[in-house]
Amino acid sequence: MMMTSVTKFSGSHYHFHGLFLPFSVIRLISSSTSLEEAVRAAVEAKAYQQIPELLNASKRSCQNSNPFSFLSSLPQHLRTKTVDEILQSFVPLRPRSVPQVAYSCLLSYALLSSNPLPLAFSILQRTLRSGCIPVPQARLLLSTAWLNRRRQSQSVSSILLEMQSIGYYPDSGTCNYLISSLCAIDQLTEALKVLKSMAGAGCLPDLESYGAVIGAMCASRRTKAVVENVKEMVAKVGLTPRQETVVNVVATMRANKEIWRAAELIEFLEGAGIPVGFESYEIVLEGCLECGEFVLAGKVVMGMTDRGFIPYIRARQKVVEGLARAGEEDFASAVRQRFVDLQS
């Protein structure tokens, strides 16, 4: 067989045979040769760029039998070096989606190994930077690996900074994937700790970082914590929340009947020079009307009209009528006149 021309793995020794021809690596997939043997031959020959073609041609899943399992026979430092060489060889491949299956298999292998971090982070980083999407089960595996390390009383930043020991550095993409993975399994407190520790690991949180945490907080209706994080991202980090994030936040507050908190958040954002969209204003206004807070509704309307927004006609009528019933005839008249001015 063609495998005889390649020096095989033996104990703790690892040898490469650089004369192995790339085309013959592909031909190793046959009825008598396993996918793992073919991938091993490509690795031994340092024909790393043939690995994606091998895996794509096989059309076999990595879940039951991972083709990179043979890497476990290597000493850890050599295993790390080999994986790094594989990852770097994939960078110039085009289209960038070609190594998708290879990335998935490598990531699954690393996450299921006895010592998944920081190697899995380096694979995840290269996967994300290539534009590829990790397989869904990677989220649970990564969260599990992360929580296991945290149970050893290691700080968030120290675990992230371990990537430097293998030539990689934490970035927002990797941290964001970790944050969203933790949120997906209801580990919001841990996700928040990762968010707060990103700067200490050398990478600043971005809109994705805060968006994942705020979204999870909204799902669990933790509105007080939501406000704190929105204010932090705006005042301390200098980020402008996406309109869909603001909509989600004020909708959650409306559902909680915390309409004053929603109105105060709108006021904070506008005061910070961040324009709030029509949909957010409309949600807060409807919440005011539902709660019978007509004076607050009038103030929200004035804020809307300052931005050039005109509420729906039914809401306009309710605000004016509600203010009149509340004995706020002057305010009702001012609101009515504002509508007239905008429509003229």
LUMKOLDO-90495 format. One record per residue (C-alpha): residue in three letters; x, y, z. Coordinates in Angstrom, 2 decimals, decimal comma, always signed. Example, Ala and Ser with C-alpha at 12.3 -4.5 7.8 and 13.67 -1.06 7.14 Angstrom:
<nodes>
ALA_+12,30_-4,50_+7,80
SER_+13,67_-1,06_+7,14
</nodes>
This chain:
<nodes>
MET_+0,00_+0,00_+0,00
MET_+1,02_+3,62_-0,49
MET_+1,15_+4,10_+3,26
THR_+4,49_+2,29_+3,31
SER_+6,19_+5,37_+1,87
VAL_+5,31_+7,42_+4,93
THR_+7,00_+7,28_+8,31
LYS_+4,26_+6,44_+10,82
PHE_+3,59_+7,67_+14,34
SER_+5,45_+5,66_+16,90
GLY_+5,21_+6,22_+20,65
SER_+6,24_+9,76_+21,50
HIS_+8,24_+10,22_+18,27
TYR_+6,80_+12,06_+15,35
HIS_+8,49_+12,21_+11,97
PHE_+7,46_+13,93_+8,76
HIS_+8,13_+12,69_+5,26
GLY_+8,06_+15,75_+3,00
LEU_+8,34_+13,87_-0,33
PHE_+4,79_+12,52_-0,23
LEU_+2,98_+13,78_-3,35
PRO_-0,25_+15,71_-2,76
PHE_-2,20_+13,89_-5,46
SER_-1,43_+10,53_-3,89
VAL_-2,78_+11,73_-0,53
ILE_-6,22_+12,12_-2,08
ARG_-6,02_+8,62_-3,57
LEU_-5,57_+7,19_-0,07
ILE_-9,33_+7,18_+0,45
SER_-10,36_+3,70_-0,58
SER_-12,39_+0,82_+0,69
SER_-9,32_-0,51_+2,50
THR_-8,08_+2,78_+3,96
SER_-9,88_+4,67_+6,69
LEU_-10,38_+8,41_+6,59
GLU_-8,25_+8,75_+9,71
GLU_-5,37_+6,90_+8,02
ALA_-5,66_+9,17_+4,99
VAL_-5,64_+12,31_+7,15
ARG_-2,74_+10,93_+9,16
ALA_-0,78_+10,35_+5,94
ALA_-1,46_+13,93_+4,86
VAL_-0,25_+15,23_+8,23
GLU_+2,87_+13,06_+8,17
ALA_+3,61_+14,38_+4,69
LYS_+2,83_+17,94_+5,77
ALA_+0,37_+18,05_+2,90
TYR_-2,01_+19,96_+5,15
GLN_-3,87_+21,71_+2,36
GLN_-5,04_+18,32_+1,10
ILE_-6,92_+17,66_+4,35
PRO_-10,02_+19,73_+3,49
GLU_-10,30_+17,93_+0,16
LEU_-9,99_+14,58_+1,88
LEU_-12,74_+15,40_+4,36
ASN_-15,01_+17,03_+1,81
ALA_-14,66_+14,06_-0,53
SER_-15,42_+11,54_+2,22
LYS_-18,76_+13,16_+3,16
ARG_-18,49_+11,41_+6,51
SER_-19,37_+12,97_+9,85
CYS_-16,69_+13,66_+12,46
GLN_-19,05_+12,91_+15,32
ASN_-18,67_+9,15_+15,54
SER_-15,04_+8,80_+14,52
ASN_-12,92_+11,92_+14,41
PRO_-10,20_+11,73_+11,71
PHE_-7,84_+13,75_+13,92
SER_-8,00_+11,30_+16,82
PHE_-4,47_+10,08_+16,04
LEU_-3,12_+13,43_+17,24
SER_-3,71_+12,24_+20,82
SER_-0,69_+9,96_+20,47
LEU_+1,58_+13,01_+20,25
PRO_+3,13_+14,88_+23,17
GLN_+1,08_+17,97_+23,92
HIS_+3,64_+20,48_+22,64
LEU_+3,99_+18,60_+19,36
ARG_+0,22_+18,21_+19,04
THR_-0,18_+21,95_+19,49
LYS_+2,55_+22,67_+16,92
THR_+0,93_+20,32_+14,40
VAL_-2,53_+21,84_+14,82
ASP_-1,07_+25,32_+14,43
GLU_+0,67_+24,31_+11,19
ILE_-2,60_+22,85_+9,91
LEU_-4,50_+26,02_+10,77
GLN_-1,93_+28,29_+9,14
SER_-1,96_+26,19_+5,98
PHE_-5,71_+26,76_+5,63
VAL_-5,42_+30,58_+5,63
PRO_-4,65_+31,02_+1,89
LEU_-7,27_+28,49_+0,71
ARG_-10,05_+29,91_-1,46
PRO_-12,94_+30,01_-1,22
ARG_-12,48_+30,40_+2,52
SER_-15,29_+27,92_+3,17
VAL_-13,24_+25,02_+1,78
PRO_-11,86_+24,00_+5,23
GLN_-15,29_+24,19_+6,94
VAL_-15,45_+20,44_+7,66
ALA_-11,78_+20,33_+8,63
TYR_-12,25_+23,18_+11,10
SER_-15,31_+21,44_+12,57
CYS_-13,47_+18,15_+13,02
LEU_-10,42_+19,83_+14,56
LEU_-12,58_+21,85_+16,94
SER_-14,60_+18,80_+17,99
TYR_-11,39_+16,84_+18,52
ALA_-9,88_+19,56_+20,70
LEU_-13,03_+20,16_+22,75
LEU_-13,44_+16,45_+23,48
SER_-9,80_+15,98_+24,46
SER_-8,63_+15,78_+28,06
ASN_-7,09_+19,27_+27,92
PRO_-9,22_+21,29_+25,47
LEU_-8,12_+24,82_+26,31
PRO_-6,40_+26,88_+25,02
LEU_-5,98_+24,81_+21,82
ALA_-9,71_+24,83_+21,11
PHE_-9,69_+28,64_+21,31
SER_-7,05_+28,87_+18,57
ILE_-9,08_+26,57_+16,30
LEU_-12,26_+28,49_+17,05
GLN_-10,54_+31,79_+16,28
ARG_-9,29_+30,61_+12,90
THR_-12,71_+29,13_+12,13
LEU_-14,50_+32,39_+12,83
ARG_-11,93_+34,54_+11,04
SER_-12,33_+32,41_+7,92
GLY_-16,04_+33,13_+7,95
CYS_-16,91_+29,51_+8,71
ILE_-19,54_+28,58_+11,28
PRO_-18,75_+26,02_+14,02
VAL_-21,12_+23,08_+14,30
PRO_-23,98_+23,71_+16,78
GLN_-22,73_+21,19_+19,36
ALA_-19,50_+23,20_+19,67
ARG_-21,33_+25,69_+21,88
LEU_-22,17_+23,12_+24,52
LEU_-18,73_+21,50_+24,34
LEU_-16,98_+24,86_+24,69
SER_-19,20_+25,94_+27,58
THR_-18,53_+22,66_+29,36
ALA_-14,78_+22,93_+28,85
TRP_-14,83_+26,53_+30,04
LEU_-16,85_+25,82_+33,18
ASN_-14,59_+22,88_+34,05
ARG_-11,59_+25,18_+33,96
ARG_-13,35_+27,86_+35,97
ARG_-14,13_+25,30_+38,68
GLN_-10,37_+25,05_+39,17
SER_-10,53_+28,62_+40,55
GLN_-8,82_+30,15_+37,53
SER_-9,72_+33,71_+36,61
VAL_-11,41_+34,50_+33,31
SER_-8,53_+36,61_+32,01
SER_-5,89_+34,03_+32,95
ILE_-7,67_+31,30_+30,97
LEU_-8,10_+33,55_+27,96
LEU_-4,48_+34,70_+28,10
GLU_-3,28_+31,09_+27,94
MET_-3,79_+31,46_+24,19
GLN_-0,57_+33,48_+24,15
SER_+1,39_+30,41_+25,18
ILE_+0,59_+28,80_+21,82
GLY_+1,05_+31,91_+19,69
TYR_-2,50_+33,24_+19,63
TYR_-4,25_+36,16_+21,33
PRO_-7,79_+36,58_+22,61
ASP_-10,03_+38,61_+20,33
SER_-13,60_+39,82_+20,45
GLY_-14,82_+37,17_+18,01
THR_-13,59_+34,30_+20,18
CYS_-14,86_+35,88_+23,39
ASN_-18,22_+36,70_+21,83
TYR_-18,67_+33,09_+20,76
LEU_-17,88_+32,00_+24,31
ILE_-20,30_+34,58_+25,76
SER_-23,17_+33,56_+23,48
SER_-22,44_+29,88_+24,16
LEU_-22,68_+30,45_+27,91
CYS_-25,88_+32,45_+27,47
ALA_-27,35_+29,58_+25,44
ILE_-27,08_+27,24_+28,44
ASP_-28,37_+29,78_+30,97
GLN_-24,93_+30,60_+32,34
LEU_-25,62_+34,33_+32,21
THR_-23,61_+35,17_+35,32
GLU_-20,54_+33,48_+33,85
ALA_-21,12_+35,14_+30,48
LEU_-21,20_+38,50_+32,23
LYS_-17,89_+37,73_+33,93
VAL_-16,33_+37,00_+30,54
LEU_-17,70_+40,30_+29,22
LYS_-16,27_+42,25_+32,16
SER_-12,88_+40,52_+31,84
MET_-12,33_+41,00_+28,11
ALA_-10,41_+44,25_+28,49
GLY_-8,07_+42,60_+30,99
ALA_-7,34_+39,92_+28,39
GLY_-6,40_+42,50_+25,80
CYS_-9,59_+42,73_+23,75
LEU_-12,38_+45,26_+24,14
PRO_-16,02_+44,17_+24,17
ASP_-18,04_+45,26_+21,16
LEU_-21,70_+45,41_+20,15
GLU_-21,86_+41,63_+19,79
SER_-20,47_+41,15_+23,29
TYR_-23,02_+43,41_+24,93
GLY_-25,79_+42,35_+22,57
ALA_-25,52_+38,71_+23,59
VAL_-25,58_+39,49_+27,31
ILE_-28,34_+42,10_+27,08
GLY_-30,42_+39,77_+24,91
ALA_-30,11_+37,00_+27,49
MET_-30,97_+39,41_+30,29
CYS_-34,07_+40,53_+28,42
ALA_-35,12_+36,89_+27,96
SER_-34,94_+36,43_+31,73
ARG_-36,46_+39,90_+32,32
ARG_-33,53_+41,17_+34,38
THR_-34,27_+44,76_+33,49
LYS_-32,20_+46,41_+36,22
ALA_-29,08_+44,60_+35,00
VAL_-30,04_+45,47_+31,42
VAL_-30,06_+49,19_+32,21
GLU_-26,69_+48,93_+33,94
ASN_-25,11_+47,25_+30,93
VAL_-26,66_+49,60_+28,40
LYS_-25,36_+52,58_+30,36
GLU_-21,94_+50,95_+30,68
MET_-21,61_+50,25_+26,97
VAL_-22,61_+53,83_+26,15
ALA_-20,93_+55,87_+28,88
LYS_-17,79_+53,81_+29,58
VAL_-17,07_+51,91_+26,37
GLY_-18,44_+54,47_+23,94
LEU_-20,63_+52,10_+21,95
THR_-23,93_+52,93_+20,29
PRO_-26,45_+50,14_+20,86
ARG_-28,19_+48,79_+17,79
GLN_-31,78_+49,87_+17,30
GLU_-32,97_+46,26_+17,58
THR_-31,25_+46,02_+20,97
VAL_-33,03_+49,14_+22,22
VAL_-36,35_+47,81_+20,88
ASN_-35,80_+44,51_+22,70
VAL_-34,94_+46,29_+25,95
VAL_-37,92_+48,66_+26,03
ALA_-40,28_+45,86_+24,92
THR_-39,09_+43,79_+27,89
MET_-39,69_+46,72_+30,24
ARG_-43,15_+47,23_+28,78
ALA_-43,93_+43,55_+29,37
ASN_-42,75_+44,00_+32,98
LYS_-44,94_+47,10_+33,39
GLU_-41,75_+49,07_+34,10
ILE_-42,65_+51,87_+31,76
TRP_-40,98_+54,60_+33,83
ARG_-37,70_+52,71_+33,57
ALA_-38,16_+52,43_+29,81
ALA_-38,86_+56,16_+29,49
GLU_-35,81_+56,98_+31,59
LEU_-33,64_+54,78_+29,36
ILE_-34,89_+56,59_+26,26
GLU_-34,07_+59,91_+27,96
PHE_-30,59_+58,67_+28,86
LEU_-29,84_+57,55_+25,30
GLU_-31,07_+60,78_+23,76
GLY_-29,10_+62,77_+26,31
ALA_-25,98_+60,82_+25,35
GLY_-26,48_+61,84_+21,73
ILE_-27,75_+58,44_+20,63
PRO_-30,83_+58,73_+18,42
VAL_-33,70_+56,43_+19,37
GLY_-35,85_+55,02_+16,59
PHE_-39,59_+55,36_+16,06
GLU_-40,33_+51,75_+17,06
SER_-38,75_+52,16_+20,49
TYR_-40,65_+55,37_+21,13
GLU_-43,89_+53,76_+20,01
ILE_-43,39_+50,79_+22,36
VAL_-42,81_+53,10_+25,32
LEU_-45,80_+55,25_+24,39
GLU_-48,10_+52,23_+24,13
GLY_-46,80_+51,04_+27,49
CYS_-47,62_+54,39_+29,05
LEU_-51,17_+54,23_+27,72
GLU_-51,61_+50,66_+28,95
CYS_-50,54_+51,69_+32,45
GLY_-52,64_+54,85_+32,46
GLU_-49,53_+57,03_+32,71
PHE_-50,91_+59,83_+30,54
VAL_-48,59_+62,59_+31,74
LEU_-45,59_+60,39_+31,01
ALA_-47,16_+59,50_+27,67
GLY_-47,39_+63,21_+26,89
LYS_-43,70_+63,67_+27,68
VAL_-42,82_+60,70_+25,46
VAL_-44,88_+62,23_+22,67
MET_-43,03_+65,53_+22,99
GLY_-39,74_+63,64_+22,74
MET_-40,97_+61,80_+19,67
THR_-42,11_+64,95_+17,93
ASP_-38,77_+66,62_+18,71
ARG_-37,27_+63,85_+16,55
GLY_-39,88_+64,42_+13,84
PHE_-41,84_+61,27_+14,69
ILE_-45,65_+61,38_+14,72
PRO_-47,41_+58,65_+16,76
TYR_-50,17_+56,59_+15,15
ILE_-53,49_+58,41_+15,14
ARG_-55,12_+56,12_+17,72
ALA_-52,25_+56,73_+20,16
ARG_-52,45_+60,49_+19,56
GLN_-56,14_+60,50_+20,42
LYS_-55,62_+58,45_+23,58
VAL_-52,85_+60,73_+24,83
VAL_-54,86_+63,92_+24,37
GLU_-58,04_+62,40_+25,85
GLY_-56,13_+60,88_+28,77
LEU_-54,44_+64,16_+29,62
ALA_-57,78_+65,95_+29,52
ARG_-59,36_+63,39_+31,86
ALA_-56,41_+63,75_+34,22
GLY_-57,03_+67,47_+34,49
GLU_-53,99_+68,35_+32,35
GLU_-55,90_+70,52_+29,86
ASP_-52,95_+72,82_+29,16
PHE_-50,62_+69,90_+28,53
ALA_-53,26_+68,24_+26,32
SER_-53,58_+71,47_+24,33
ALA_-49,80_+71,72_+23,91
VAL_-49,61_+68,13_+22,69
ARG_-52,48_+68,69_+20,26
GLN_-50,81_+71,81_+18,91
ARG_-47,54_+69,91_+18,43
PHE_-49,35_+67,40_+16,23
VAL_-50,89_+70,23_+14,21
ASP_-47,49_+71,90_+13,72
LEU_-45,88_+68,67_+12,51
GLN_-48,67_+67,90_+10,07
SER_-48,79_+71,42_+8,58
</nodes>
